[in-house]
Amino acid sequence: MLRVLRLCSVFEPRDLTPAWVAYDPIGGMQNHAAELTRCLDRLGVGQLVVTSRLAGPADRVRFGAHGQVIRAGLRVPVLRQGWAPLAVRHVLGAGRVDLVHVHCGEDVAVLPLARLAARRHGCPVVATVHLSVRHALRPATPRGVVLRAAGGAAERWLLPGMAAVIALTPSAARLLRGDGIPAGRVHVIPPGYDPALFAAAAADPFPGLPRPRVAYLGRLAPQKDVGTLLEAFARLPAGAQLLVVGDGPDRPALARRAQRFGSRVHFTGFVPHVQVPAVLRHVDMFVLPSLYEDLSSALIEAMAAGLPVVATRVGGTADLVHDGVNGLLVAPPIPPHSPPPSAGSSPTPRRPPGWRRPRGAPQTPTPGPALPARCCRSTGA
């Protein structure tokens, strides 16, 4: 039996209570790592997942038929990198390991931990880069500046030594190859979705809620810039409804900002992933206002549901959304501690050959940071 040691700073939580919200526990990387672990477990692969405890206990539990999950670290929502030193003993004592698979996001410590594991067990390392802090992170705080500098250095130092590096998008793959990783070791494997979930009929989770409905699905964290979506929503007609599906540390502040809309803005909290297709089936437009991103799983699922999308032109989003063809792209605002984008990194959208107007989209796409205007036009307002 192949045995894989999976290292990720975040993983699917065992349960969700209000105490978890401050830890920002649900996101694309968590879902991706958990679903991959389930799929490999069904194929008979033995797996040991070592991750942070977040708000839960430090423990070791079964996962599927052949896997285990070890949660380590301290129960603190800040200094989250501190989970890795407390995970070292589990990595060194993992028994036989044939492959280390490390999942990289906004975490400085996970790559050195993977390097240590590979040396201890004498096996290759595969890295999935969910977000390159060197190339994609746009820090909005001094902490983010430090994270980008330290994480970027770790990526430059350690990723070229990996047996294989998996990028989610062609754009990310090009940037990683530019860092000196041999082209033959960089592979593009985008996140997937389960088509069966989107093929089945589903009842409206929001019966009685008027249309049109604009939806955001994801974490409520600074990266996602949901505050800008609220400003855009103010431009829509009085009958439009905004569904904010998800939770996170920014929810209280966003809820206060949304009070001016009365009952038109709806915060649903966490929604189990199996219920996401029903949510997307019964809304009219999906908006992703992220300041930075590689490739959002929520965006993939919204497009799988056939929704018109409006998204910021960041990371690999433009690899999936072609402006004026299958959605609309706008330039994101520049966070206060982030360097301005390099010349040509956010080109002015042009009407491409064969352009067809998506449902409710403007006849002529407008360039620039115009999320409010594009939301209005996409809903037919």
C-alpha positions as CSV (number, residue, x, y, z in Angstrom):
1,M,0.0,0.0,0.0
2,L,1.3,3.4,-1.0
3,R,1.6,5.7,2.1
4,V,1.3,9.5,1.8
5,L,2.2,12.1,4.4
6,R,0.0,15.1,3.7
7,L,1.0,18.4,5.2
8,C,-1.4,21.4,5.2
9,S,-1.9,24.2,7.5
10,V,-5.7,24.0,7.2
11,F,-7.9,21.0,6.7
12,E,-11.6,20.2,6.9
13,P,-12.7,20.9,10.5
14,R,-14.3,18.1,12.5
15,D,-17.2,20.3,13.4
16,L,-18.2,23.9,13.1
17,T,-19.3,26.0,16.1
18,P,-19.3,29.8,16.7
19,A,-15.8,29.4,18.3
20,W,-14.4,28.4,14.9
21,V,-15.3,31.6,13.0
22,A,-12.3,33.6,14.2
23,Y,-10.0,30.9,12.8
24,D,-11.3,31.3,9.2
25,P,-11.8,27.5,8.9
26,I,-13.6,26.9,5.7
27,G,-12.1,27.6,2.2
28,G,-11.1,26.1,-1.1
29,M,-7.8,24.7,0.2
30,Q,-9.5,22.9,3.1
31,N,-12.1,21.4,0.8
32,H,-9.6,20.4,-1.8
33,A,-7.3,18.7,0.6
34,A,-10.1,16.8,2.3
35,E,-11.8,15.7,-1.0
36,L,-8.4,14.5,-2.4
37,T,-7.8,12.6,0.8
38,R,-11.2,10.9,0.5
39,C,-10.7,10.0,-3.1
40,L,-7.3,8.4,-2.5
41,D,-8.6,6.6,0.5
42,R,-11.2,5.0,-1.7
43,L,-8.4,3.9,-4.0
44,G,-6.7,2.2,-1.0
45,V,-3.9,4.7,-0.4
46,G,-2.8,5.0,3.2
47,Q,-2.6,8.7,4.3
48,L,-1.5,10.6,7.3
49,V,-2.7,14.2,7.3
50,V,-0.8,16.6,9.7
51,T,-2.5,19.9,10.1
52,S,-3.3,22.7,12.6
53,R,-5.9,22.3,15.3
54,L,-7.4,25.7,14.9
55,A,-10.3,25.9,17.4
56,G,-10.5,22.2,18.0
57,P,-8.5,19.8,20.2
58,A,-5.0,18.6,19.4
59,D,-5.8,15.0,18.6
60,R,-5.4,12.0,16.2
61,V,-8.5,10.6,14.5
62,R,-9.4,8.1,11.8
63,F,-10.2,9.5,8.4
64,G,-11.8,7.0,6.0
65,A,-10.7,3.4,5.9
66,H,-6.9,3.9,5.5
67,G,-6.2,7.4,6.8
68,Q,-5.6,9.4,10.0
69,V,-5.6,13.1,10.7
70,I,-3.3,14.6,13.3
71,R,-4.2,18.2,14.5
72,A,-1.4,20.0,16.2
73,G,-0.5,23.5,17.4
74,L,-2.0,26.0,19.8
75,R,-5.6,27.2,20.0
76,V,-4.8,30.8,19.0
77,P,-6.3,32.6,15.9
78,V,-3.1,34.7,15.5
79,L,0.5,33.5,14.9
80,R,-1.0,30.5,13.1
81,Q,2.4,29.6,11.7
82,G,3.2,28.3,15.2
83,W,1.4,25.0,14.5
84,A,4.4,23.6,12.5
85,P,7.0,23.3,15.4
86,L,4.5,21.3,17.4
87,A,3.9,19.1,14.4
88,V,7.5,18.2,13.9
89,R,7.4,15.1,16.2
90,H,4.4,13.7,14.3
91,V,6.2,14.2,11.0
92,L,9.4,12.6,12.2
93,G,7.5,9.7,13.8
94,A,5.1,9.0,10.9
95,G,6.3,5.5,10.2
96,R,6.9,4.4,6.6
97,V,6.3,7.3,4.2
98,D,6.5,6.8,0.4
99,L,5.6,10.4,-0.6
100,V,5.1,13.7,1.0
101,H,2.4,15.9,-0.4
102,V,2.5,19.5,0.8
103,H,-0.3,22.1,0.3
104,C,1.0,25.6,0.1
105,G,-1.1,28.7,0.8
106,E,-0.7,31.6,3.2
107,D,1.7,29.6,5.4
108,V,5.4,30.1,5.7
109,A,6.1,27.1,7.9
110,V,4.6,24.2,5.8
111,L,7.4,24.1,3.1
112,P,10.3,23.8,5.6
113,L,8.2,21.1,7.4
114,A,7.9,19.2,4.1
115,R,11.6,19.5,3.5
116,L,12.3,18.1,7.0
117,A,9.9,15.2,6.3
118,A,11.5,14.3,3.0
119,R,14.9,14.2,4.6
120,R,13.7,12.1,7.5
121,H,11.8,9.5,5.3
122,G,14.0,9.6,2.2
123,C,11.2,10.2,-0.2
124,P,10.1,12.7,-2.8
125,V,7.9,15.7,-2.2
126,V,5.0,17.0,-4.3
127,A,3.8,20.5,-3.7
128,T,0.4,21.9,-4.6
129,V,0.5,25.7,-4.7
130,H,-3.0,26.8,-3.9
131,L,-1.7,30.4,-3.5
132,S,1.8,31.7,-4.2
133,V,2.5,34.3,-1.5
134,R,5.4,35.5,-3.6
135,H,3.3,36.2,-6.7
136,A,-0.3,36.4,-5.7
137,L,-0.5,37.8,-2.1
138,R,-1.5,41.5,-2.0
139,P,-0.9,42.5,1.7
140,A,-3.4,44.8,3.3
141,T,-1.6,44.9,6.7
142,P,2.1,45.0,7.9
143,R,1.6,41.3,8.9
144,G,0.8,40.6,5.3
145,V,4.0,42.3,4.2
146,V,6.1,40.1,6.5
147,L,4.2,37.0,5.3
148,R,4.8,37.9,1.7
149,A,8.5,38.4,2.3
150,A,9.1,35.3,4.4
151,G,6.8,33.1,2.3
152,G,8.2,34.3,-0.9
153,A,11.7,33.5,0.2
154,A,10.6,30.0,1.3
155,E,9.0,29.4,-2.1
156,R,12.2,30.5,-4.0
157,W,14.4,28.4,-1.8
158,L,12.3,25.2,-1.5
159,L,10.0,24.8,-4.4
160,P,12.7,24.2,-7.0
161,G,13.8,21.1,-5.1
162,M,10.4,19.4,-5.2
163,A,9.9,16.3,-7.4
164,A,6.8,18.0,-8.8
165,V,4.9,21.2,-8.3
166,I,1.2,21.4,-9.1
167,A,-0.2,24.8,-10.0
168,L,-4.0,25.4,-10.2
169,T,-3.8,27.6,-13.3
170,P,-1.6,28.2,-16.4
171,S,-0.9,31.7,-15.2
172,A,0.5,30.4,-11.9
173,A,2.5,27.7,-13.7
174,R,4.2,30.3,-15.8
175,L,5.2,32.4,-12.8
176,L,6.6,29.3,-11.0
177,R,8.6,28.3,-14.0
178,G,10.0,31.8,-14.1
179,D,11.3,31.2,-10.5
180,G,13.7,28.6,-11.8
181,I,11.6,25.5,-11.3
182,P,12.3,23.1,-14.3
183,A,9.4,23.3,-16.7
184,G,9.0,19.5,-16.7
185,R,8.3,19.5,-13.0
186,V,5.5,22.1,-13.1
187,H,2.0,20.6,-13.8
188,V,-1.4,22.4,-14.0
189,I,-4.2,20.5,-12.2
190,P,-7.1,22.8,-11.5
191,P,-9.5,22.1,-8.6
192,G,-12.5,20.0,-9.7
193,Y,-16.1,19.7,-8.8
194,D,-18.6,16.9,-8.6
195,P,-20.9,17.2,-11.7
196,A,-23.5,15.0,-10.1
197,L,-24.1,17.6,-7.4
198,F,-25.0,20.1,-10.0
199,A,-27.1,17.8,-12.1
200,A,-29.7,16.9,-9.4
201,A,-32.8,19.1,-8.9
202,A,-32.8,21.0,-5.6
203,A,-35.4,22.9,-3.7
204,D,-34.9,26.7,-3.2
205,P,-33.0,27.2,0.1
206,F,-34.5,30.7,0.3
207,P,-38.2,30.4,-0.4
208,G,-40.0,33.7,-0.6
209,L,-36.8,35.7,-1.1
210,P,-37.4,38.1,-4.1
211,R,-35.4,38.2,-7.3
212,P,-33.0,39.1,-8.6
213,R,-30.5,37.6,-6.2
214,V,-26.8,38.4,-6.2
215,A,-24.6,35.9,-4.4
216,Y,-21.2,35.8,-2.9
217,L,-19.9,32.4,-1.7
218,G,-16.7,32.1,0.4
219,R,-14.8,33.2,3.4
220,L,-15.5,36.5,5.1
221,A,-11.9,37.6,5.4
222,P,-9.9,40.7,4.2
223,Q,-8.6,38.9,1.1
224,K,-12.2,38.6,-0.3
225,D,-13.0,42.3,0.0
226,V,-16.7,41.8,0.5
227,G,-16.9,45.4,1.7
228,T,-16.4,46.5,-1.9
229,L,-19.3,44.2,-3.0
230,L,-21.5,46.0,-0.4
231,E,-20.6,49.3,-2.0
232,A,-21.4,47.9,-5.4
233,F,-24.7,46.5,-4.2
234,A,-25.8,50.0,-3.1
235,R,-26.0,50.8,-6.8
236,L,-28.6,48.1,-7.6
237,P,-32.3,48.7,-7.6
238,A,-34.2,48.5,-4.3
239,G,-35.7,45.1,-5.2
240,A,-32.4,43.3,-5.6
241,Q,-31.2,40.9,-2.8
242,L,-27.6,40.1,-1.8
243,L,-26.8,36.7,-0.3
244,V,-23.5,36.5,1.5
245,V,-22.9,32.7,1.9
246,G,-20.1,31.8,4.3
247,D,-18.5,33.1,7.4
248,G,-15.2,34.3,8.9
249,P,-13.6,36.9,11.0
250,D,-14.9,39.9,9.0
251,R,-18.6,39.0,9.4
252,P,-19.4,41.3,12.3
253,A,-17.9,44.4,10.6
254,L,-19.6,43.5,7.3
255,A,-22.9,43.0,9.1
256,R,-22.7,46.4,10.6
257,R,-21.9,48.0,7.2
258,A,-24.9,46.1,5.7
259,Q,-27.4,47.5,8.2
260,R,-28.2,50.4,5.9
261,F,-29.8,47.9,3.4
262,G,-32.3,46.7,5.9
263,S,-33.6,43.2,5.0
264,R,-32.0,43.1,1.5
265,V,-28.6,41.7,2.6
266,H,-28.7,38.2,4.0
267,F,-25.8,36.6,5.9
268,T,-26.3,32.8,5.8
269,G,-23.3,31.7,7.8
270,F,-21.5,28.4,6.9
271,V,-23.3,26.2,4.4
272,P,-22.3,22.5,4.1
273,H,-20.6,21.9,0.8
274,V,-23.2,19.5,-0.4
275,Q,-25.8,22.3,-0.2
276,V,-23.8,24.7,-2.3
277,P,-25.3,23.5,-5.6
278,A,-28.8,24.2,-4.3
279,V,-27.7,27.7,-3.3
280,L,-26.2,28.4,-6.7
281,R,-29.1,27.0,-8.6
282,H,-31.4,29.6,-7.0
283,V,-29.5,32.8,-7.5
284,D,-29.1,35.0,-10.5
285,M,-25.5,36.2,-10.5
286,F,-22.3,35.3,-8.7
287,V,-19.7,38.0,-7.7
288,L,-16.1,37.3,-6.6
289,P,-14.5,40.6,-5.4
290,S,-11.2,39.2,-4.2
291,L,-8.1,41.4,-3.8
292,Y,-6.0,38.4,-4.6
293,E,-6.7,34.8,-5.6
294,D,-5.2,32.0,-7.6
295,L,-8.3,30.1,-8.6
296,S,-11.5,30.1,-6.5
297,S,-13.4,26.9,-6.0
298,A,-16.6,28.9,-5.5
299,L,-16.0,30.5,-8.9
300,I,-15.6,27.1,-10.6
301,E,-18.8,25.9,-9.0
302,A,-20.8,29.1,-9.9
303,M,-19.8,28.6,-13.5
304,A,-20.7,24.9,-13.4
305,A,-24.1,26.1,-12.2
306,G,-24.4,28.3,-15.3
307,L,-24.4,31.6,-13.5
308,P,-23.3,34.9,-14.9
309,V,-20.2,35.9,-13.0
310,V,-18.5,39.2,-12.2
311,A,-15.0,38.8,-10.8
312,T,-11.8,40.8,-10.1
313,R,-9.0,40.3,-12.6
314,V,-6.5,38.6,-10.2
315,G,-4.3,35.6,-10.2
316,G,-5.7,32.8,-12.4
317,T,-9.3,34.1,-12.5
318,A,-8.7,35.4,-16.0
319,D,-7.6,31.9,-17.1
320,L,-11.2,30.8,-16.4
321,V,-13.3,33.9,-16.9
322,H,-12.8,35.6,-20.3
323,D,-14.1,39.1,-20.1
324,G,-17.2,39.6,-22.2
325,V,-17.3,36.0,-23.3
326,N,-18.3,33.9,-20.2
327,G,-18.2,36.6,-17.5
328,L,-17.0,40.1,-16.7
329,L,-13.7,41.1,-15.1
330,V,-12.8,44.3,-13.3
331,A,-9.6,45.5,-11.8
332,P,-9.3,45.2,-8.0
333,P,-8.4,48.0,-5.7
334,I,-4.8,48.1,-4.5
335,P,-4.5,47.2,-0.8
336,P,-2.7,49.9,1.3
337,H,0.5,47.9,2.0
338,S,0.7,46.2,-1.4
339,P,3.0,47.3,-4.3
340,P,1.1,48.5,-7.4
341,P,0.7,45.9,-10.1
342,S,3.4,45.7,-12.7
343,A,2.7,47.2,-16.2
344,G,0.5,44.9,-18.2
345,S,-0.6,42.8,-15.3
346,S,-4.2,44.0,-15.5
347,P,-4.8,44.8,-19.1
348,T,-7.8,46.8,-20.2
349,P,-10.5,44.4,-21.2
350,R,-11.2,44.3,-24.9
351,R,-14.1,42.8,-26.9
352,P,-12.6,39.5,-28.2
353,P,-13.4,37.9,-31.5
354,G,-16.5,35.8,-31.3
355,W,-17.7,37.7,-28.2
356,R,-21.2,36.9,-27.1
357,R,-23.0,38.7,-24.4
358,P,-23.6,36.6,-21.3
359,R,-27.0,36.7,-19.6
360,G,-27.6,40.3,-18.5
361,A,-24.2,41.5,-19.5
362,P,-23.6,44.9,-21.0
363,Q,-23.3,45.1,-24.8
364,T,-19.9,46.7,-24.5
365,P,-17.7,45.6,-21.5
366,T,-16.3,48.6,-19.6
367,P,-12.7,48.6,-18.4
368,G,-11.3,49.5,-15.0
369,P,-12.2,49.2,-11.4
370,A,-16.0,49.4,-12.0
371,L,-17.5,46.7,-9.9
372,P,-20.6,48.7,-9.0
373,A,-21.4,49.5,-12.6
374,R,-20.8,46.0,-13.8
375,C,-23.0,44.5,-11.1
376,C,-25.8,46.8,-12.1
377,R,-25.5,45.9,-15.8
378,S,-25.2,42.2,-15.2
379,T,-28.5,42.2,-13.3
380,G,-30.2,44.2,-16.0
381,A,-30.6,47.2,-13.8
